[in-house]
Amino acid sequence: MALRKWHADGATAPLKGSDANRKPDFILLPSSIPDSSRELDWRDVIVFGEMKSKNTTDTLRKSYIEGAGKTALLLYAQDGRHSAPYLRMLGHYIVLTFFDRGGSLSTAAFDIHDYPDFFLRILLGISTAPIETIGFDETVFWDRDDKKKKVLVAWKGSSSEDDKGNPTVSLEQLIFISDTLHGRGTTVWAGSMKDPTSPTARRQIVVKDSWIDPLRKFTEGSMLAKLNDANVEGVPRLIHEQQVQGPHPSRAEMKVNMSTHFLRRLVSQSGGRQYQLRVLSRLLTEPLGIQIMAFSSLAQLLIAFLDYVQIHKDAIVKAKVLHRDISLLNLLLVIWDASRGDSHRLDFLDHLPPETREHLQAKIQEIPYRGFLADWGYAVPIDVPQTEAYTTPEPEGPSTSPSTPHHDAPPTSPISPPNTSTSVDNSVPVRIPVPSEGTDRVAYIALSELKDVHEIMLSMGRDPLPDRSQPSVDTNPLYRTGTWSWMATELVMAGAAKPIAHTAGHDLESLFYVLLGICVLFDEPHRPKPEAKLAECFDVYFNTFEPSLLKTTTIQSKMGWSYNIIQHISPYFRPLVPLLNVLRERIVLPMDFVDDSFRSDGPITHDEMSQALLQALCSLDDQFWVPHASPAHAKEPADYNSDHDVRSIASEPDESSELSDASQSAHMPRILRPLPIRQSSGPGFSSSASSSSIYRRQLSNDADSESRALKRSRLTSDRRFNTRSGPGPAATGGLSRRFAATAPLPRRKT
């Protein structure tokens, strides 16, 4: 039995392990943490709770929002966790809420004097339950023998095995972890495995866990396989992709592909409320890159963007794949080795005079890092035919919309109750046992028919592509993807009455915004602007977490462009102003809104954008080719986070502890974490900035719904927080940081 202790010390002093100063009223910790000289840390918390003096509709609502914020902070602090229970003591009433990536489940508020047995069962259950049943991922664990954190993979080509013979990969550094409560909940580690070509060498890889939408047919691994098979360079190389298994909520001995539907389908009184249907995927790729914000010279920045344009074009031309999620975080740099024969990565020089081409080629080959386009999680094949349900009807009059969904087109996630009036229902592939044959088969089940006995089975990696005749959100023009700060204007304006088909031009527009954002973010390489300067421009136009046309209208305005944007570009980036003017004139100035419709000239092409970037590169003086030295503690990717991790990696769990092996997950040694970057609204709502307002409103609405539902049932299912499928406020905003760190930036005091 796992031994744990309840503590109230956190009510008077903020817990460590986070930038936000949050003080939970009581917390549950592993008993291996000594009482004396204890420094409470969010990374050790198993469960937390809050106490209020009375039980009212207002305290129910406020305590729900407060708990959601602290749960987001808890999940951000623990990279091997996906969900968490949360206790509320409201006078002599108690409420248990369970948050996960799909939403939340709450008990009714019941009197502990009238129902003492319920109260004791909850306390005993949480205090003694196996760690994997209260949100921890048992496939992420600490290997005592190797003294390393590891992750299980269902693949026989991995580096080692655990004590049960399961293949594992070593984890060495946490590269990124999402600080949002619901949605994809992405976690990315740098790891290593044995190199099959050498008995001693190890192969550096990237491990990415994401809670993906199973209504999307095409996983990131399947898109990478398509790109790799087409020999598209500058993209991750697929090693392996799988669904992650965990215990079934009601049958712990049964391992199933983890999904948010199991628990909700077990609750008979869920009331048919919405939630996010998500399944956990694990992706292994190589190589390991660093973010574009680590660029060392203006020339390197331009060359990287030339690479991004070329990679994006190659993906479309060679593999017929569209990225659909260009953002600051997804543009990386990797070490470029000319000996690998990457000559085609210099194709953009072909149209230059021979002497100029040879001169530039020699200089470019001296730059060690080149552009690398990552995160293909929202990519889609552009040759996928629309199903009959999405067939565009012949318009009765002229229209500027590139596509219009059928009136019966199914909604995207979240999952609605099964009383929808539409004639088309989304469906997902599930495993169906065939007892007569002793095997299983995969069949599509309508979401309204999905039950706790159904295990969702997706086509992953190099598996055969799924049945394309089934309805899919991939082909729905209402399915917006991208990050608000960098999203193309037409996509920002899309909605139920304005469906938009995502095109290559939208991605190139996003590339322009990212380049412009970098120019107003930094004074020079490795030197971001001071807080006050960032608040004047970058935070206003490029640090947004809700739909806004402010950036577009400012860029379009002559005065806005000159006064609000250009004057915030530091002298080091001034040579790029002519380039920015060209891209502005080609991409943004032609935009207009006429007759309730978005209008623009033809989108910019890859060749046009490459030519503009190349012209700017050719005009650079030699001083802008000289690399700037990075700070001493940020020379290598592995060093970026070393100063922030307050716990020593050597402080491994006490082997004499009475904790079970599984429960060690809550108190395992720390691997390197991303350095905190100044955040506009950090985990747990640490900032009062308006950027989190939309997420606060959604939480408030959920809290109101919960208060009403708790009066009607013993156990209810909370509505999902975000009503759109692509990365919106709940997926990339609300609780999100400006970006993950690859360079030491100032921290916001909270």
C-alpha positions in Angstrom: 0.0 0.0 0.0 1.3 3.4 -0.9 1.9 5.6 2.1 1.2 9.3 2.0 0.7 12.2 4.4 -1.6 15.2 4.4 -0.1 18.5 5.1 -1.4 22.1 5.6 1.9 23.9 5.5 1.3 25.0 2.0 -1.6 27.3 3.1 0.9 29.8 4.6 3.8 29.6 2.2 3.8 29.3 -1.7 4.9 26.0 -3.0 8.2 25.8 -4.9 8.5 24.4 -8.5 6.5 27.1 -10.2 6.7 30.8 -11.2 3.3 31.4 -9.7 2.9 32.0 -6.0 0.1 29.6 -5.1 -0.8 28.3 -1.7 -3.1 25.3 -1.6 -4.9 24.9 1.8 -3.9 21.2 2.1 -1.8 18.8 0.1 -1.1 15.1 0.0 2.6 14.2 -0.3 4.6 10.9 -0.4 5.7 9.8 3.0 9.3 9.6 1.8 9.5 13.4 2.1 10.7 14.2 5.6 8.7 16.5 7.8 11.7 18.4 9.1 13.3 21.0 6.9 10.8 20.2 4.2 10.6 22.6 1.2 7.2 22.0 -0.2 7.2 21.7 -4.0 4.5 21.3 -6.6 6.4 18.5 -8.2 5.8 16.3 -5.1 2.1 17.0 -4.7 -0.2 14.0 -5.3 -3.5 15.8 -4.5 -4.4 19.2 -3.2 -7.5 20.8 -1.8 -9.1 24.1 -0.8 -11.2 25.0 2.2 -14.0 27.6 2.3 -16.1 28.6 5.3 -19.5 27.8 3.7 -21.2 26.1 0.8 -22.9 28.5 -1.5 -23.3 28.8 -5.3 -20.7 31.5 -5.3 -18.1 29.5 -3.3 -18.8 26.5 -5.5 -18.1 28.6 -8.6 -15.0 30.4 -7.3 -13.5 27.3 -5.8 -13.9 25.4 -9.1 -12.1 28.2 -11.0 -9.4 28.3 -8.4 -8.9 24.6 -8.5 -8.7 24.5 -12.3 -5.9 27.1 -12.2 -3.9 25.2 -9.6 -4.5 21.9 -11.4 -3.0 23.4 -14.5 0.0 24.5 -12.5 0.3 21.0 -10.9 0.2 19.2 -14.3 2.8 21.7 -15.6 5.1 20.8 -12.7 4.8 17.0 -13.2 5.8 15.8 -16.7 4.6 12.3 -16.1 1.1 13.2 -15.2 -2.1 13.7 -17.2 -4.9 14.2 -14.6 -5.5 15.0 -10.9 -8.2 14.9 -8.2 -9.1 18.1 -6.4 -10.9 18.2 -3.0 -13.1 21.1 -1.8 -14.2 21.5 1.8 -17.0 24.0 1.7 -18.1 24.3 5.4 -19.1 20.8 6.3 -19.7 19.9 2.7 -17.2 18.1 0.4 -16.8 18.0 -3.4 -14.4 15.8 -5.3 -13.4 17.0 -8.8 -11.3 15.1 -11.2 -9.6 17.2 -14.0 -8.1 15.6 -17.1 -7.4 16.6 -20.7 -11.0 16.2 -21.6 -12.7 18.3 -19.0 -13.7 17.5 -15.5 -15.9 15.3 -13.4 -17.4 16.4 -10.0 -19.4 14.8 -7.3 -22.3 16.6 -5.8 -21.6 18.7 -2.7 -22.6 16.4 0.2 -22.7 16.8 3.9 -19.9 14.9 5.6 -22.1 14.5 8.8 -25.0 13.0 6.8 -22.7 10.8 4.6 -19.6 10.1 6.7 -19.0 6.8 4.8 -18.7 8.8 1.5 -16.2 11.2 3.1 -14.0 8.4 4.5 -14.1 6.5 1.2 -12.8 9.5 -0.7 -10.1 10.2 1.8 -8.9 6.6 2.0 -9.2 6.1 -1.7 -7.1 9.1 -2.5 -4.6 8.4 0.3 -4.0 4.8 -0.7 -4.9 4.4 -4.4 -2.3 3.2 -6.8 -0.6 6.2 -8.3 -1.7 5.4 -11.9 -5.3 5.6 -10.9 -5.0 9.3 -9.8 -3.4 10.6 -12.9 0.2 9.5 -13.1 1.5 7.8 -16.3 3.0 4.5 -15.3 4.9 4.3 -18.6 7.1 7.2 -17.4 9.2 6.0 -14.5 12.6 6.2 -12.7 15.0 3.4 -13.3 16.9 2.9 -10.0 19.6 0.7 -11.6 20.5 3.1 -14.4 19.6 6.1 -12.3 17.7 7.6 -15.3 14.1 8.6 -16.1 12.7 6.4 -18.8 9.6 5.9 -20.9 8.1 2.7 -22.1 7.5 2.2 -25.8 5.7 -0.6 -27.6 8.5 -1.2 -30.0 11.3 -3.7 -30.1 13.9 -1.4 -31.6 14.3 0.7 -28.5 17.4 1.1 -26.3 16.7 -1.1 -23.3 14.0 -2.9 -21.4 12.4 -2.6 -17.9 12.4 -5.5 -15.4 9.3 -7.0 -17.2 11.0 -7.0 -20.6 9.2 -3.9 -22.0 11.2 -1.7 -24.3 12.3 1.7 -22.9 13.9 4.9 -24.0 16.0 7.1 -21.6 14.8 10.7 -21.0 17.5 13.3 -20.4 15.8 16.7 -20.6 12.3 18.2 -20.6 12.2 20.4 -23.7 8.6 21.6 -23.5 5.5 21.0 -21.4 2.1 22.6 -22.0 0.8 24.7 -19.2 -2.9 24.4 -20.3 -5.3 22.3 -18.4 -7.2 20.8 -21.3 -6.5 20.0 -25.0 -3.3 18.3 -26.3 -1.3 18.6 -23.1 1.9 18.2 -25.1 5.1 17.1 -23.4 8.4 16.9 -25.2 11.6 15.3 -23.9 15.1 14.9 -25.3 16.0 11.3 -25.0 18.5 8.7 -26.1 18.5 5.1 -27.3 21.2 2.7 -28.5 22.5 3.4 -32.0 22.0 0.2 -34.0 25.1 1.0 -36.0 27.4 1.0 -33.0 27.6 -1.2 -29.9 28.5 1.8 -27.7 27.1 4.9 -29.2 23.8 6.4 -28.3 21.3 8.0 -30.6 19.8 11.3 -29.6 16.0 11.4 -30.2 12.9 13.4 -29.3 10.0 11.9 -27.4 6.6 13.7 -27.7 3.5 12.8 -25.8 0.2 14.5 -26.9 -3.5 14.0 -26.2 -4.7 14.1 -29.8 -8.2 14.3 -31.3 -9.2 10.8 -32.6 -11.6 12.5 -35.0 -8.6 13.5 -37.0 -7.7 10.7 -39.3 -4.0 11.6 -39.8 -1.6 11.5 -36.9 1.6 13.4 -36.8 3.5 10.1 -37.3 1.5 9.2 -40.4 2.3 12.6 -41.9 6.0 12.3 -41.1 6.1 8.9 -42.7 4.6 10.5 -45.8 7.2 13.3 -45.7 10.1 10.9 -45.1 9.0 8.6 -47.9 8.9 11.5 -50.3 12.5 12.5 -49.2 11.5 15.9 -47.9 14.5 17.2 -45.9 14.3 19.6 -43.0 11.5 17.7 -41.2 11.7 15.2 -38.3 12.6 11.7 -39.2 10.0 9.2 -37.9 11.3 6.5 -35.6 8.1 5.2 -34.0 4.5 6.3 -33.1 2.1 4.5 -30.8 -0.9 5.0 -28.6 -0.1 4.9 -24.9 -1.8 2.3 -22.7 -2.9 2.6 -19.1 -5.3 0.9 -16.7 -9.0 0.9 -17.4 -10.8 3.1 -14.9 -13.1 0.2 -13.7 -10.8 -2.8 -14.4 -7.3 -1.8 -13.3 -5.9 -5.2 -14.5 -7.0 -4.4 -18.0 -4.6 -2.2 -20.1 -6.3 -0.1 -22.7 -5.3 2.8 -25.0 -5.7 5.8 -22.8 -8.8 8.0 -23.7 -10.9 10.6 -22.0 -14.1 8.7 -22.9 -13.7 5.7 -20.5 -14.5 7.5 -17.3 -17.3 9.5 -18.7 -19.1 6.5 -20.3 -18.9 4.8 -16.9 -20.8 7.7 -15.3 -24.5 6.9 -15.9 -25.7 10.3 -14.7 -23.3 12.4 -16.8 -26.3 14.4 -18.3 -25.0 14.2 -21.8 -22.7 17.2 -21.3 -19.8 17.9 -23.7 -16.2 17.0 -23.2 -13.0 16.8 -25.2 -12.5 13.3 -26.7 -8.7 12.8 -26.5 -6.3 9.8 -26.8 -2.7 9.7 -25.7 -0.1 9.3 -28.4 3.7 8.9 -28.1 6.0 9.9 -31.0 9.7 9.3 -31.4 11.6 11.3 -33.9 15.1 12.7 -34.7 17.1 14.9 -34.8 17.0 17.2 -31.7 16.8 20.9 -32.6 16.8 24.2 -30.9 14.3 27.0 -31.4 14.8 29.8 -34.0 15.1 32.3 -31.1 18.6 30.9 -30.6 19.7 32.4 -34.0 23.2 34.0 -33.7 23.2 36.4 -36.7 20.9 38.2 -39.0 22.2 36.1 -41.9 21.5 32.9 -40.1 17.9 34.1 -39.4 17.3 34.8 -43.1 18.8 31.5 -44.2 16.6 29.7 -41.7 13.5 31.4 -43.1 14.6 30.5 -46.7 14.8 26.9 -45.5 11.3 27.1 -43.9 9.8 28.3 -47.2 11.6 25.6 -49.2 10.7 22.9 -46.7 7.1 24.0 -46.8 7.1 23.9 -50.6 8.8 20.5 -50.8 6.2 19.1 -48.4 3.4 20.2 -50.7 5.1 19.4 -54.1 6.8 16.1 -53.1 4.5 14.7 -50.4 1.3 16.6 -50.9 1.2 17.6 -47.2 0.2 21.0 -45.8 1.6 22.0 -42.4 -1.2 24.3 -41.1 0.5 25.3 -37.8 3.3 27.8 -38.5 4.3 29.4 -35.2 7.3 30.7 -33.4 7.6 27.4 -31.4 7.6 25.2 -34.5 10.5 26.8 -36.3 13.7 25.1 -35.2 17.4 25.1 -36.0 19.5 21.9 -36.4 23.1 21.3 -37.1 23.7 21.0 -40.8 26.3 18.6 -42.1 27.3 19.3 -45.7 28.8 15.8 -45.9 25.2 14.4 -45.8 24.7 15.8 -49.3 22.1 18.4 -48.4 22.9 20.3 -51.6 19.2 20.8 -52.5 18.9 22.9 -49.4 20.8 25.6 -51.4 18.4 25.5 -54.4 17.3 29.0 -53.6 20.7 30.2 -55.0 20.2 28.7 -58.4 18.8 31.8 -60.0 21.7 34.0 -58.9 24.7 34.9 -61.2 27.4 32.2 -60.9 29.9 34.5 -59.0 27.3 35.6 -56.5 26.0 32.1 -56.0 29.5 30.7 -55.3 30.2 33.5 -52.9 27.0 33.1 -50.9 27.3 29.3 -50.9 30.7 29.5 -49.3 29.4 31.8 -46.6 26.3 29.7 -46.0 28.2 26.5 -45.5 30.1 28.2 -42.7 26.9 28.5 -40.7 26.5 25.4 -38.6 22.7 25.6 -38.1 19.9 25.4 -40.7 16.2 25.7 -40.6 14.0 22.8 -39.5 10.2 22.8 -39.6 8.8 20.8 -36.7 5.4 19.9 -35.2 3.3 18.4 -38.0 0.5 17.4 -35.6 -2.1 19.4 -37.5 -0.7 18.6 -41.0 -3.1 17.0 -43.5 -2.7 15.5 -46.9 -3.9 18.0 -49.5 -5.0 15.2 -51.8 -7.7 13.9 -49.4 -11.1 14.0 -51.2 -14.0 15.4 -49.3 -16.5 12.8 -48.3 -20.1 13.0 -49.5 -21.1 14.6 -46.2 -18.7 17.5 -46.9 -19.5 17.9 -50.6 -19.7 21.5 -51.5 -23.1 22.4 -53.0 -23.1 24.5 -56.1 -23.4 28.1 -55.1 -26.4 30.1 -56.3 -24.4 33.3 -56.6 -20.8 34.5 -56.5 -18.9 33.6 -53.4 -15.4 34.3 -52.1 -15.2 31.4 -49.7 -13.0 28.6 -51.1 -15.3 25.9 -49.7 -18.5 25.5 -47.8 -19.5 22.5 -45.7 -22.7 20.6 -46.3 -25.5 21.6 -44.0 -25.3 18.2 -42.3 -21.5 18.4 -41.8 -20.8 17.0 -38.3 -19.5 19.3 -35.6 -15.8 19.1 -34.6 -14.8 18.2 -31.1 -16.0 18.6 -28.3 -18.2 15.5 -28.1 -21.9 16.5 -27.9 -24.7 14.5 -26.3 -26.3 11.9 -28.6 -29.4 14.0 -29.3 -27.9 15.9 -32.2 -30.4 16.8 -34.9 -27.9 16.4 -37.7 -28.1 13.2 -39.9 -24.3 12.7 -39.8 -22.4 11.5 -36.7 -18.7 11.6 -36.2 -17.2 8.2 -35.8 -14.0 6.7 -34.5 -12.2 3.4 -35.0 -12.5 1.0 -32.1 -11.3 -2.5 -31.3 -14.1 -5.1 -31.5 -13.5 -8.5 -30.1 -14.4 -11.5 -32.3 -14.7 -14.4 -29.8 -15.4 -17.0 -32.5 -12.1 -16.2 -34.2 -10.1 -15.4 -31.0 -9.0 -12.1 -32.5 -10.0 -8.5 -32.7 -11.1 -6.3 -35.6 -11.3 -2.5 -36.1 -14.7 -1.0 -36.8 -16.0 2.6 -36.9 -18.4 3.5 -34.1 -20.5 6.6 -34.0 -19.6 8.8 -31.0 -23.2 8.6 -29.7 -22.6 4.8 -29.4 -19.1 5.0 -27.8 -19.0 3.0 -24.6 -16.5 2.2 -21.9 -15.9 -1.2 -23.4 -14.7 0.4 -26.7 -11.0 0.9 -27.1 -10.1 3.5 -29.7 -7.6 2.2 -32.2 -5.9 4.8 -34.5 -3.6 4.2 -37.5 -0.2 5.4 -36.2 3.1 6.0 -37.9 3.5 3.7 -40.8 0.3 1.8 -40.3 -2.0 1.7 -43.3 -3.9 4.9 -43.7 -7.5 4.8 -42.3 -10.7 4.4 -44.2 -11.0 7.8 -46.0 -14.8 7.4 -46.6 -15.5 8.1 -42.9 -16.3 11.7 -41.9 -13.3 13.5 -40.5 -12.6 16.9 -39.1 -9.5 17.1 -41.3 -11.6 18.0 -44.3 -14.1 20.2 -42.5 -13.5 23.9 -43.4 -14.8 24.9 -39.9 -11.8 23.1 -38.4 -9.3 26.0 -37.8 -5.7 25.2 -36.9 -2.9 27.5 -35.9 -1.8 29.7 -33.1 -3.7 32.9 -32.6 -0.6 35.1 -32.4 0.6 34.0 -35.9 -2.7 32.8 -37.5 -3.5 34.1 -41.0 -6.1 36.9 -41.1 -8.7 35.0 -43.1 -8.5 32.1 -40.6 -9.0 34.4 -37.7 -12.2 35.7 -39.3 -13.5 32.2 -40.1 -16.5 31.0 -38.3 -19.8 29.0 -38.6 -21.0 31.3 -41.3 -17.6 31.9 -42.9 -15.9 28.5 -43.5 -12.4 28.6 -44.8 -10.2 26.0 -46.4 -6.6 26.3 -45.0 -4.1 26.9 -47.9 -0.4 27.2 -48.3 -0.8 31.0 -48.6 -2.1 31.1 -45.0 1.0 29.3 -43.8 3.3 31.7 -45.6 1.4 34.7 -44.1 2.1 33.1 -40.7 5.8 32.9 -41.6 5.7 36.7 -42.3 4.2 37.4 -38.9 6.8 35.2 -37.1 9.7 37.0 -38.8 8.1 40.4 -38.0 7.6 39.2 -34.4 11.2 38.2 -34.0 12.3 41.7 -35.2 10.3 43.4 -32.5 11.1 40.8 -29.8 14.9 41.1 -29.9 17.4 44.0 -29.8 20.0 41.6 -31.3 20.7 37.9 -31.2 20.3 36.5 -27.6 19.1 39.9 -26.3 15.4 40.2 -26.0 14.0 43.7 -25.4 13.3 44.9 -21.9 9.9 44.3 -20.3 8.7 47.9 -20.9 9.6 47.8 -24.6 8.0 44.4 -25.1 4.8 45.7 -23.6 4.7 48.5 -26.2 4.6 46.3 -29.3 5.3 42.6 -29.0 2.8 41.9 -26.2 0.1 44.0 -27.9 0.3 42.4 -31.4 2.2 39.1 -31.1 1.3 37.8 -27.7 -2.4 37.4 -28.1 -4.4 34.4 -27.0 -7.8 35.1 -28.6 -9.0 36.0 -32.1 -8.0 39.5 -33.0 -7.6 41.6 -36.1 -5.6 44.3 -34.3 -2.3 43.1 -35.7 -3.6 43.0 -39.3 -5.3 46.4 -39.1 -2.2 48.0 -37.5 0.1 46.6 -40.3 -2.3 47.7 -43.0 -2.4 51.3 -41.6 0.4 53.5 -42.8 0.6 55.3 -39.5 0.2 52.1 -37.5 2.9 50.3 -39.5 5.4 53.2 -39.1 4.6 54.3 -35.5 3.5 51.1 -33.8 5.7 48.5 -35.6 8.7 49.9 -37.5 9.8 52.2 -34.8 10.1 49.3 -32.4 12.6 47.5 -34.6 16.1 47.9 -33.2 19.0 49.1 -35.3 20.4 45.6 -35.6 17.3 44.5 -37.5 16.9 47.6 -39.6 18.4 46.0 -42.7 15.3 43.8 -42.8 12.8 46.8 -43.0 12.9 46.8 -46.9 12.1 43.0 -46.8 9.3 43.5 -44.3 7.8 46.3 -46.5 7.8 44.1 -49.5 6.1 41.3 -47.7 3.6 43.7 -46.1 2.7 45.1 -49.5 2.3 41.6 -51.1 0.5 39.9 -48.2 -1.4 42.3 -46.0 -2.1 45.5 -47.9 -4.4 43.8 -50.5 -6.7 42.4 -47.8 -10.2 43.8 -47.6 -13.6 43.0 -46.2 -16.4 43.7 -48.7 -20.0 42.5 -48.7 -19.5 40.6 -45.5 -16.7 38.6 -47.1 -12.9 38.5 -46.9 -11.2 39.5 -50.2 -7.6 39.7 -51.2 -5.4 39.3 -54.3 -3.9 35.9 -55.0 -1.8 34.6 -52.1 2.0 35.0 -52.1 3.8 32.0 -53.6 6.8 30.2 -52.2 9.0 31.5 -55.0 8.0 35.1 -54.4 8.7 34.8 -50.7 12.1 33.1 -51.3 13.1 35.7 -53.8 12.3 38.5 -51.3 14.3 36.7 -48.5 17.2 36.0 -50.9 17.4 39.7 -52.0 17.6 40.7 -48.3 20.3 38.2 -47.7 22.4 39.4 -50.6 22.2 43.0 -49.4 23.5 42.2 -45.9 26.9 43.7 -44.9 29.5 41.3 -43.6 28.9 42.4 -40.0 25.5 40.8 -40.1 27.1 37.4 -40.9 29.2 37.5 -37.8 27.7 35.3 -35.1 26.9 36.8 -31.7 28.1 34.8 -28.7 25.3 33.3 -26.6 25.3 33.6 -22.8 27.6 31.2 -21.1 24.8 29.1 -19.6 23.0 28.8 -22.9 25.7 27.5 -25.2 24.3 24.1 -25.5 20.6 23.0 -25.5 21.2 20.8 -22.5 22.4 23.7 -20.4 19.4 26.0 -21.0 17.5 24.6 -18.0 20.2 23.7 -15.5 20.0 26.8 -13.4 16.2 26.5 -12.9 16.0 23.0 -11.6 16.1 23.5 -7.9 16.2 19.7 -7.2 19.4 17.8 -7.8 19.2 15.0 -10.3 21.3 13.0 -7.9 18.6 13.1 -5.2 17.0 9.8 -6.2 14.2 8.2 -4.1 15.2 6.5 -0.9 15.3 2.8 -1.6 14.3 2.1 2.0 11.1 4.0 1.5 7.9 2.2 2.1 6.5 3.6 -1.2 5.8 1.2 -3.9 7.7 1.4 -7.2 4.8 2.8 -9.0 4.2 5.6 -6.4 7.8 6.7 -6.8 6.6 8.7 -9.8 5.4 11.4 -7.5 8.9 11.8 -6.0 11.4 10.9 -8.6 14.6 12.8 -9.4 14.3 15.8 -11.6 15.4 16.0 -15.2 16.3 19.3 -16.8 13.3 21.6 -17.4 12.6 24.5 -19.7 13.8 27.8 -18.3 10.8 29.9 -17.4 10.2 32.8 -19.7 8.4 36.0 -18.9 4.8 35.0 -19.1 1.7 37.0 -19.9 -0.5 34.7 -17.9 1.3 31.8 -16.3 0.1 28.5 -14.8 -2.6 29.1 -12.2 -3.6 32.5 -13.6 -0.5 34.2 -12.2 -1.1 37.3 -14.3 -4.0 39.7 -14.5 -3.2 40.4 -18.1 -6.2 40.5 -20.4 -4.7 37.7 -22.5 -6.2 35.2 -20.2 -9.7 36.8 -20.2 -11.3 34.4 -22.6 -10.1 31.3 -20.7 -11.3 32.9 -17.5 -14.7 33.5 -19.0 -14.9 29.8 -20.2 -13.9 28.6 -16.7 -16.5 30.9 -15.2 -19.2 29.5 -17.5 -18.1 25.9 -16.6 -18.3 26.8 -12.9 -21.8 28.2 -13.4 -22.8 25.0 -15.2 -21.2 22.9 -12.5 -23.1 24.7 -9.7 -26.4 24.0 -11.4 -25.5 20.4 -12.2 -24.4 19.6 -8.7 -27.9 20.4 -7.5 -29.3 17.8 -9.8 -27.1 14.7 -9.6 -24.6 12.9 -7.4 -22.0 12.7 -10.2 -21.8 15.0 -13.2 -19.5 15.5 -16.2 -18.2 19.0 -16.8 -18.5 20.7 -20.2 -15.2 21.0 -22.0 -13.6 24.4 -21.6 -12.9 25.2 -25.3 -15.5 24.7 -28.0 -13.1 24.6 -31.0 -11.0 21.7 -32.2 -7.9 23.6 -33.4 -5.5 25.2 -30.9 -7.5 28.0 -29.5 -7.6 29.7 -26.1 -7.7 26.5 -24.2 -5.0 24.9 -26.3 -2.5 27.7 -26.9 -3.7 30.7 -25.0 -5.3 31.3 -21.6 -2.7 29.7 -19.5 0.0 29.7 -22.1 3.5 31.2 -21.9 4.8 33.5 -24.6 7.1 30.7 -25.8 9.3 28.0 -24.4 12.8 28.9 -23.7 15.9 28.4 -25.7 17.6 31.6 -24.5 17.6 33.2 -21.1 14.9 35.8 -21.0 13.8 37.9 -18.0 11.2 36.4 -15.7 8.0 38.2 -14.7 7.6 38.6 -10.9 4.3 37.2 -9.7 
